[in-house]
């Protein structure tokens, strides 16, 4: 029974250290063999140029141009739904 309590205490201590030190946790996750499977959110910037054409880049537009910041996850499908198909909620 003492061994179970000791293991529980050690697990909680490790969890606390990783929670309060996110950089350490990130470094440990990168050591895992499948670290590329970690979900990552990226940003895109969308605005209209002087000709009224939509521009989408990974960097914000020059100062003075209104833009929208879009978030996407590279592990999700970003293609639009084809016409005639109703997506399920």
Secondary structure, DSSP 8 states (H G I E B T S, - for coil): -HHHHHHHHHHHHHHHHHHH-HHHHHHHHHHSTTGGGS--EEEEEEEE-TTS-EEEESS---TT---EEEEEETTS--S---TT-----
